[in-house]
Amino acid sequence: MTKNIYFASDFHLGAPNYEESRNREKLVVEWLDSIMPTCSELYLMGDIFDFWFEYREVIPKGFVRLQGKLAEMSDKGIRLFFFKGNHDMWVKDYFTKEMGITIISDELIITRNGKRFFLHHGDGLGPGDQKYKFLRRFFRNPFCQWLFSILPPKIGLFIANGWSSKSRVASNAKEVFLGEENEWLAIFAKERLQKEHFDYFIFGHRHLPLDIQLASNSRYVNIGEWINYHSYAVFDGEELKLAYFNS
């Protein structure tokens, strides 16, 4: 049986409310069940949770169905990778210890079957958005994270959930295509392509499934999100395809 590599991001579990998040989590688990027989590697490319912060002895409650399924996949020998997104950049070692997941802080460059991949959640790349780029450095600073960690979890999670309630997911804002010349991740990919070759640039974060030909042998693929699209990408050893899950 052919073994595939799968890429997905932006589940935003926890938002915008408990009921919708639980239904989305069940859908994600159905998808994971469906791909498990053909999956050799799974790349979860950021914003899997709408908020996640690991205290030394405490993690956010919930999401047990997803965690159980990922543990099952890991036990079956499937390699799992978790990219820090802008909503879950405070992941530490819990997923590695409990589920054997490799945590990726920024980009990851891999070669599979002769194809080169540039993988990143997508936040902080490309032109513009200087305010967020500053906040990203602030939130990822170890001292700032330590300051947050000394807050009692009840207070820390209250603050974080209040911040999360103002996100794109909470407002159900649906993204629109800006045109290739204005898509900042496409701009980033084209500039990076001038320095070295990649067959595929794969990002999340944009909340819009996109497949843009950058050159005759290079593509930018955005794997979208699971609020409106239930989209993902799959590499079968020969070709990368953008796909959609319907339960």
C-alpha positions in Angstrom: 0.0 0.0 0.0 1.3 3.5 -0.9 2.3 5.6 2.1 1.4 9.3 1.9 2.5 12.4 3.7 -0.3 14.6 5.0 -0.3 18.3 5.9 -3.0 20.2 7.8 -3.3 23.3 10.0 -5.6 25.8 11.6 -8.1 23.6 13.4 -8.4 26.3 16.0 -9.9 23.9 18.6 -11.4 25.8 21.5 -13.0 28.5 19.3 -15.5 30.0 18.9 -17.3 28.0 21.6 -17.3 24.6 23.2 -20.0 23.0 21.0 -18.6 24.1 17.7 -15.1 23.2 18.8 -16.2 19.7 19.9 -17.9 19.1 16.5 -14.8 20.2 14.7 -12.6 18.0 16.8 -14.8 15.0 16.0 -14.5 15.8 12.3 -10.7 16.1 12.5 -10.5 12.7 14.3 -12.7 11.2 11.5 -10.2 12.6 9.0 -7.3 11.2 10.9 -9.0 7.8 11.1 -9.5 7.9 7.3 -5.9 8.7 6.5 -4.3 6.4 9.1 -3.9 3.3 6.8 -2.0 5.3 4.2 -0.1 7.8 6.4 3.6 7.6 7.0 4.1 11.2 8.2 1.7 13.8 9.5 2.6 17.5 9.7 0.3 19.6 11.9 1.3 23.1 10.8 0.2 25.4 13.5 -2.9 26.9 15.2 -4.2 23.4 16.0 -5.6 25.0 19.1 -7.0 28.5 19.3 -5.0 28.8 22.5 -2.4 26.6 24.2 -0.1 27.3 27.1 1.8 24.6 29.0 2.4 25.2 32.6 4.9 22.8 34.3 2.1 20.7 35.7 -1.0 22.0 33.9 -2.3 22.0 30.3 -5.6 23.3 29.0 -8.4 20.9 29.5 -10.3 19.2 26.7 -9.2 18.0 23.2 -8.8 14.4 24.5 -10.2 12.9 21.3 -7.5 14.5 19.2 -4.8 13.7 21.7 -5.9 10.1 21.9 -5.9 9.7 18.1 -2.5 11.2 17.8 -1.2 8.9 20.4 -2.6 5.9 18.5 -1.0 7.1 15.3 2.3 7.5 17.0 2.0 4.0 18.5 1.5 2.7 15.0 4.8 4.2 13.9 3.5 7.2 12.0 5.9 10.2 12.4 4.1 13.3 13.8 5.2 16.9 13.6 3.6 19.9 15.3 4.5 23.4 14.2 4.1 26.3 16.6 1.5 28.7 15.2 0.6 32.2 16.3 -2.2 30.8 18.6 -0.3 27.8 20.0 3.3 29.0 20.1 3.6 28.1 23.8 3.7 24.4 23.2 6.6 22.8 25.1 7.3 19.1 25.7 4.0 17.6 26.6 3.2 16.4 23.1 6.7 15.0 22.7 6.6 13.1 26.0 3.0 11.8 25.7 2.7 11.3 22.0 6.2 11.2 20.5 5.5 14.3 18.5 8.4 16.4 17.1 7.9 20.1 17.8 8.9 22.7 15.1 9.4 26.3 16.2 9.9 27.9 12.8 10.5 26.5 9.3 11.4 22.9 8.5 13.1 21.9 5.3 12.7 18.3 4.2 13.4 16.2 1.1 11.1 13.3 0.2 11.5 11.2 -2.9 13.7 13.8 -4.5 11.3 16.7 -3.8 12.3 19.6 -1.5 9.7 21.1 0.8 9.8 24.4 2.7 7.3 24.1 5.6 6.2 26.9 8.0 3.0 27.9 9.7 3.3 31.2 7.8 3.1 33.8 10.5 5.7 36.6 10.5 6.8 35.9 6.9 6.7 38.2 3.9 6.2 42.0 3.8 4.1 44.1 6.1 2.4 43.3 9.4 5.1 44.9 11.5 2.9 45.1 14.6 2.4 41.3 14.7 6.0 40.6 14.0 6.9 42.7 17.1 4.3 40.9 19.2 5.6 37.5 17.9 9.1 38.3 19.2 7.6 39.5 22.5 5.4 36.4 23.0 8.2 34.0 22.0 10.7 35.6 24.4 11.5 33.1 27.2 11.4 35.7 29.9 8.0 36.9 28.8 6.8 33.3 28.8 8.2 32.8 32.3 6.3 35.9 33.5 3.1 34.5 32.1 3.8 31.1 33.6 3.9 32.5 37.2 0.3 33.6 36.9 -2.1 31.1 38.4 -3.6 29.0 35.5 -7.1 30.2 36.2 -6.0 33.8 35.6 -3.7 33.1 32.7 -6.3 31.1 30.8 -8.9 33.7 31.5 -6.7 36.4 29.9 -5.7 34.1 27.0 -9.3 33.1 26.2 -10.4 36.7 26.2 -7.6 37.5 23.6 -8.7 34.4 21.6 -12.4 35.6 21.6 -11.3 38.5 19.3 -9.6 36.2 16.7 -10.7 35.7 13.1 -12.3 32.4 14.1 -14.5 34.1 16.7 -15.7 36.6 14.1 -16.1 33.9 11.4 -14.4 36.2 9.0 -13.8 34.4 5.6 -10.7 35.3 3.8 -10.6 36.4 0.1 -7.9 36.0 -2.5 -5.9 39.2 -2.8 -4.3 38.5 -6.1 -0.9 36.7 -6.5 1.0 40.0 -6.4 -0.5 40.8 -3.0 -0.4 37.5 -1.3 2.4 38.0 1.2 3.3 34.3 1.5 3.5 34.0 -2.2 5.8 37.0 -2.2 8.0 35.4 0.5 8.1 32.1 -1.5 9.2 33.9 -4.7 11.9 35.8 -2.9 13.2 32.6 -1.2 13.1 30.8 -4.5 15.7 33.2 -5.9 18.1 31.9 -3.2 17.5 28.2 -3.4 15.1 25.8 -5.1 12.1 24.2 -3.4 9.5 22.1 -5.2 6.9 23.0 -2.7 6.3 25.8 -0.2 3.6 24.7 2.2 2.0 27.1 4.7 -1.1 27.5 6.9 -2.1 30.7 8.7 -3.7 32.3 5.7 -7.1 30.5 6.3 -7.5 30.2 2.5 -6.7 27.1 0.4 -4.4 28.2 -2.4 -2.3 26.5 -5.0 -0.1 28.9 -6.9 2.5 28.0 -9.5 5.7 30.0 -8.7 7.8 28.6 -11.5 7.7 25.6 -13.8 8.9 23.3 -11.0 7.8 25.1 -7.9 4.5 25.7 -6.2 3.1 27.6 -3.1 0.3 25.6 -1.4 -1.7 27.0 1.5 -3.5 24.3 3.3 -6.4 26.5 4.5 -8.4 25.8 7.6 -11.0 23.6 9.2 -13.7 26.1 10.0 -15.0 26.6 6.5 -12.9 24.4 4.2 -11.7 21.2 6.0 -8.8 21.3 3.6 -5.4 19.6 3.7 -2.6 18.6 1.4 -1.3 15.1 0.6 2.0 14.0 -1.1 1.9 10.6 -2.6 5.6 10.4 -3.4 5.1 11.9 -6.9 2.8 14.9 -6.6 1.4 17.2 -3.9 -2.4 17.8 -4.0 -4.7 20.1 -2.2 -7.7 18.1 -0.9 -10.9 18.5 1.1 -12.5 16.2 3.7 -16.2 15.4 3.6 -17.3 13.0 6.4 
